Amino acid sequence: MSIAFLYAGQGSQHPGMGADLYQRYPAFRAVLDEAQVGFDLKQVSFTDPDGVLNQTEYTQPCMVAFACGLTAVLAQEGIRPDYVAGLSLGEYSALECAGVFTARQAVELVAFRGQAMAKAAAGRACGMTAVLGLERDKLEQACRQASEEGVVVIANYNCPGQLVIGGEQAAVDKAAQLAKELGARRCMPLKVSGPFHTPLMAPAGEALRERFAGEQFGVMQVPVLFNCLGGEMGQEDTIPALLERQVQSSVYMEDTIRRLAALGVDTVVEIGPGKALTGFVRKTAPELTTYTVETVADVEALVSALKG
């Protein structure tokens, strides 16, 4: 058996995530107790009394703390991956699993990242739209034509027939219109707070570059497949440069899943919350066995399935 861990990205967060894990597992509890992010991370994750969980600067550290805590729980249960990857902010969780970051470091870095992304998006008339049922080359064509209206690119290559465009609102709207003319089944505007994974996030990339200059990066113990490459890093790549690039360039999740299958992975564990990545895997490489892990019951089911 060859196992890959896939870490969820922004959008699957919800109040209550991790509450049962916190009560049950000391390893999970230790990660959340150690997190230092300038707000009550456990309160926001478990009850979200002020309704801020969906704001990027809160979402990102809560999601990564959740993921790192679950990674620690699975490690204690003897479940470790052969490869790791994550969607957007999930890449930081993957790097923590691989030994590049400590859990506390990963949470603090994405807290900074979330603030930098929110700042880069402030005051911009921007948007993101999911485009369903259209080939990537046709949508790339639509974005090129619509670029007369402003910046618009494919931000997420999620799986066959599911792509996301982002950029300046007028250009996004134009690209969506052209996509429909080219045969898209549906175009759905997304409720997001910024044009993530587009060139408009360049200021966030610059802020991350400055932050990384003062960070200690550990040695990678497990191969990581990177968003902006759709695969492993090359000899000329560095992790700080890839993370700086990631925040402002496309996420190639479909390519990542195909690469995992080519590497011989037969089992994918999505570390949630949510099941979005499992859906991407089933549409991209349906021959792979998938599990989702979000709750105590999920952990117990996974241990039973993989360890007998």
C-alpha positions as CSV (number, residue, x, y, z in Angstrom):
1,M,0.0,0.0,0.0
2,S,1.2,3.5,-0.9
3,I,-0.5,6.3,0.9
4,A,-0.8,10.0,0.2
5,F,-2.2,12.6,2.6
6,L,-4.1,15.4,0.9
7,Y,-4.8,18.5,3.0
8,A,-8.0,20.5,2.5
9,G,-7.9,24.1,1.6
10,Q,-10.0,27.2,2.4
11,G,-13.8,26.8,1.9
12,S,-14.4,23.6,3.9
13,Q,-14.1,25.2,7.3
14,H,-17.2,25.2,9.7
15,P,-17.9,25.9,13.4
16,G,-17.4,22.8,15.5
17,M,-14.4,21.5,13.5
18,G,-12.0,19.7,15.8
19,A,-14.1,19.9,19.0
20,D,-14.5,16.1,19.4
21,L,-10.9,15.5,18.4
22,Y,-9.7,18.0,21.0
23,Q,-11.7,16.2,23.7
24,R,-10.5,12.8,22.7
25,Y,-6.8,13.1,21.7
26,P,-4.0,14.7,23.7
27,A,-1.9,14.9,20.5
28,F,-4.5,17.0,18.8
29,R,-5.1,19.1,22.0
30,A,-1.4,19.9,22.3
31,V,-1.2,21.4,18.8
32,L,-4.2,23.7,19.3
33,D,-3.1,24.7,22.8
34,E,0.4,25.7,21.5
35,A,-0.9,27.8,18.6
36,Q,-0.2,31.5,19.0
37,V,-2.1,33.6,16.5
38,G,-3.4,36.7,18.3
39,F,-7.0,35.4,18.8
40,D,-8.7,32.4,20.5
41,L,-8.2,29.8,17.9
42,K,-10.1,27.1,19.7
43,Q,-13.1,29.4,20.3
44,V,-13.3,30.4,16.6
45,S,-12.9,26.8,15.4
46,F,-15.4,25.2,17.9
47,T,-18.1,27.8,18.2
48,D,-17.2,30.9,16.1
49,P,-19.3,33.2,18.3
50,D,-18.4,36.4,16.3
51,G,-18.9,34.8,12.9
52,V,-15.3,35.4,11.7
53,L,-14.3,31.8,10.8
54,N,-14.9,32.5,7.1
55,Q,-12.6,35.6,7.0
56,T,-9.2,34.6,5.5
57,E,-7.0,35.8,8.3
58,Y,-9.0,33.5,10.7
59,T,-9.7,30.6,8.4
60,Q,-6.1,29.8,7.5
61,P,-4.6,29.3,11.0
62,C,-7.7,27.4,12.2
63,M,-7.6,25.1,9.2
64,V,-3.9,24.4,9.6
65,A,-4.0,23.9,13.3
66,F,-6.8,21.4,12.7
67,A,-4.7,19.6,10.0
68,C,-1.5,19.5,12.0
69,G,-3.4,18.2,15.0
70,L,-4.9,15.4,12.9
71,T,-1.5,14.6,11.5
72,A,-0.2,14.1,15.0
73,V,-3.1,11.8,15.9
74,L,-2.6,9.6,12.8
75,A,1.1,9.4,13.5
76,Q,0.4,8.1,17.0
77,E,-1.9,5.5,15.4
78,G,1.0,4.4,13.1
79,I,-0.5,5.9,9.9
80,R,2.1,7.9,8.0
81,P,2.1,8.9,4.3
82,D,4.5,8.1,1.5
83,Y,3.6,11.4,-0.3
84,V,1.8,14.6,0.8
85,A,0.2,17.5,-0.9
86,G,-2.4,20.2,0.0
87,L,-4.8,22.6,-1.6
88,S,-3.6,26.2,-1.2
89,L,-3.1,26.8,2.5
90,G,-3.2,23.0,2.9
91,E,0.3,22.9,1.4
92,Y,1.6,24.3,4.7
93,S,0.0,21.4,6.5
94,A,1.6,19.1,4.0
95,L,5.0,20.7,4.7
96,E,4.5,20.3,8.4
97,C,3.7,16.6,8.0
98,A,6.9,16.3,5.9
99,G,9.0,17.9,8.7
100,V,9.7,21.2,7.0
101,F,7.7,23.2,9.6
102,T,6.8,22.6,13.2
103,A,3.0,22.7,13.8
104,R,3.3,26.0,15.7
105,Q,5.4,27.4,12.9
106,A,3.0,26.3,10.2
107,V,0.0,27.9,12.1
108,E,1.9,31.2,12.6
109,L,3.0,31.3,9.0
110,V,-0.5,30.9,7.6
111,A,-1.8,33.4,10.1
112,F,0.7,35.9,8.5
113,R,-0.2,34.6,5.0
114,G,-3.9,35.2,5.6
115,Q,-3.3,38.7,6.8
116,A,-1.1,39.4,3.8
117,M,-3.7,38.1,1.4
118,A,-6.5,40.1,3.0
119,K,-4.4,43.2,2.7
120,A,-3.5,42.5,-0.9
121,A,-7.3,42.1,-1.7
122,A,-8.5,45.2,0.2
123,G,-10.2,47.8,-1.9
124,R,-10.1,45.8,-5.1
125,A,-13.2,45.0,-7.3
126,C,-12.3,41.4,-7.7
127,G,-13.9,38.0,-7.8
128,M,-13.6,34.3,-8.4
129,T,-16.0,32.0,-10.4
130,A,-16.2,28.3,-10.7
131,V,-16.5,27.1,-14.2
132,L,-18.0,23.6,-14.7
133,G,-18.0,21.4,-17.8
134,L,-15.4,23.1,-19.9
135,E,-11.9,21.9,-21.0
136,R,-9.0,23.8,-19.6
137,D,-7.7,24.9,-23.0
138,K,-11.0,26.5,-23.9
139,L,-11.2,28.3,-20.6
140,E,-7.6,29.5,-21.0
141,Q,-8.7,30.9,-24.4
142,A,-11.6,32.7,-22.7
143,C,-9.3,34.2,-20.1
144,R,-6.9,35.5,-22.8
145,Q,-9.8,37.1,-24.6
146,A,-11.2,38.6,-21.4
147,S,-7.9,40.0,-20.3
148,E,-8.7,43.2,-22.3
149,E,-11.0,43.9,-19.4
150,G,-8.3,43.4,-16.8
151,V,-6.5,40.6,-15.0
152,V,-8.2,37.1,-15.2
153,V,-6.6,33.7,-15.0
154,I,-7.4,30.1,-14.1
155,A,-6.7,30.1,-10.4
156,N,-7.5,26.4,-9.7
157,Y,-7.3,23.4,-11.9
158,N,-9.3,21.2,-9.5
159,C,-10.3,18.2,-11.6
160,P,-11.7,17.4,-15.1
161,G,-14.6,19.8,-15.7
162,Q,-14.1,21.8,-12.6
163,L,-12.0,25.0,-12.9
164,V,-11.9,28.3,-11.0
165,I,-11.1,31.7,-12.6
166,G,-10.1,34.7,-10.6
167,G,-9.0,38.3,-11.1
168,E,-10.5,41.7,-11.6
169,Q,-14.3,41.5,-11.5
170,A,-15.0,42.9,-15.0
171,A,-12.5,40.5,-16.5
172,V,-13.8,37.6,-14.5
173,D,-17.4,38.3,-15.6
174,K,-16.3,38.6,-19.2
175,A,-14.4,35.3,-19.1
176,A,-17.4,33.6,-17.6
177,Q,-19.6,34.9,-20.4
178,L,-17.1,33.7,-23.0
179,A,-16.8,30.3,-21.2
180,K,-20.6,29.8,-21.5
181,E,-20.4,30.6,-25.2
182,L,-17.6,28.0,-25.5
183,G,-19.8,25.3,-23.9
184,A,-19.4,25.6,-20.1
185,R,-22.3,23.9,-18.4
186,R,-22.4,26.4,-15.5
187,C,-20.5,29.4,-14.1
188,M,-20.9,30.1,-10.4
189,P,-19.5,33.2,-8.6
190,L,-17.8,32.2,-5.4
191,K,-18.1,33.9,-2.0
192,V,-14.5,34.7,-1.4
193,S,-12.7,37.7,0.0
194,G,-10.1,38.1,-2.6
195,P,-8.7,37.0,-6.0
196,F,-6.6,34.2,-4.6
197,H,-3.9,32.4,-6.7
198,T,-3.8,35.2,-9.3
199,P,-1.2,37.8,-10.1
200,L,-3.2,40.3,-8.0
201,M,-1.8,38.5,-4.9
202,A,1.8,39.6,-5.8
203,P,1.9,41.9,-2.7
204,A,1.2,38.9,-0.5
205,G,4.0,37.0,-2.2
206,E,6.4,39.8,-1.5
207,A,5.4,39.9,2.2
208,L,5.9,36.1,2.4
209,R,9.4,36.4,0.8
210,E,10.4,38.9,3.5
211,R,8.9,36.7,6.3
212,F,10.6,33.5,5.0
213,A,14.0,35.2,5.2
214,G,13.7,34.9,9.0
215,E,12.3,31.4,9.1
216,Q,14.1,28.1,9.7
217,F,13.1,25.4,7.2
218,G,13.6,21.8,8.2
219,V,14.7,19.0,5.9
220,M,11.9,17.4,3.9
221,Q,11.3,13.8,5.3
222,V,8.4,12.9,3.0
223,P,8.1,13.9,-0.7
224,V,5.8,17.0,-1.2
225,L,3.9,17.7,-4.4
226,F,3.6,21.5,-4.8
227,N,0.6,23.4,-6.0
228,C,2.3,25.6,-8.5
229,L,4.1,22.6,-10.1
230,G,1.6,19.8,-10.0
231,G,4.4,17.6,-8.8
232,E,7.6,17.4,-6.9
233,M,10.1,20.2,-6.7
234,G,13.1,20.3,-9.0
235,Q,16.8,20.6,-8.1
236,E,16.6,24.3,-8.9
237,D,13.6,25.0,-6.8
238,T,13.5,26.1,-3.1
239,I,10.6,25.8,-0.8
240,P,10.4,29.5,0.1
241,A,10.4,30.5,-3.6
242,L,7.6,27.9,-4.3
243,L,5.5,29.2,-1.5
244,E,6.0,32.8,-2.6
245,R,5.0,31.7,-6.1
246,Q,2.1,29.6,-4.9
247,V,0.0,32.5,-3.4
248,Q,0.0,34.3,-6.7
249,S,-0.2,31.5,-9.3
250,S,-2.5,28.7,-10.3
251,V,-3.1,25.6,-8.2
252,Y,-2.7,22.4,-10.2
253,M,-4.5,19.9,-8.1
254,E,-5.7,17.7,-11.0
255,D,-2.1,17.4,-12.2
256,T,-1.0,16.6,-8.6
257,I,-3.5,13.8,-8.3
258,R,-2.5,12.4,-11.7
259,R,1.2,12.5,-10.6
260,L,0.4,10.7,-7.3
261,A,-1.3,7.9,-9.3
262,A,1.7,7.7,-11.6
263,L,4.0,7.4,-8.5
264,G,2.2,4.3,-7.5
265,V,-0.1,5.8,-4.8
266,D,-3.2,3.6,-4.4
267,T,-4.7,5.1,-1.2
268,V,-5.5,8.8,-0.6
269,V,-6.4,10.1,2.9
270,E,-8.1,13.6,2.8
271,I,-7.4,15.4,6.0
272,G,-10.4,17.8,6.3
273,P,-12.7,19.3,7.2
274,G,-14.8,18.5,4.2
275,K,-14.6,16.1,1.3
276,A,-13.8,18.4,-1.6
277,L,-10.4,16.8,-2.4
278,T,-11.9,13.3,-2.3
279,G,-14.3,14.5,-4.9
280,F,-11.4,15.7,-7.1
281,V,-9.6,12.4,-6.7
282,R,-12.7,10.4,-7.7
283,K,-13.1,12.5,-10.9
284,T,-9.4,12.5,-11.8
285,A,-8.1,9.0,-10.7
286,P,-11.2,6.9,-9.7
287,E,-9.0,3.8,-9.3
288,L,-7.6,5.2,-6.1
289,T,-9.1,4.3,-2.8
290,T,-10.1,7.3,-0.7
291,Y,-10.8,8.1,2.9
292,T,-11.7,11.3,4.6
293,V,-10.7,12.2,8.1
294,E,-12.4,14.9,10.1
295,T,-13.9,13.4,13.3
296,V,-13.0,10.9,16.0
297,A,-15.3,8.4,14.2
298,D,-13.3,9.0,11.0
299,V,-10.0,8.4,12.7
300,E,-11.3,5.1,14.2
301,A,-12.7,4.0,10.9
302,L,-9.4,4.8,9.1
303,V,-7.3,2.9,11.7
304,S,-9.6,-0.1,11.4
305,A,-9.4,0.0,7.6
306,L,-5.6,0.4,7.3
307,K,-4.4,-1.3,10.4
308,G,-7.0,-4.0,10.8
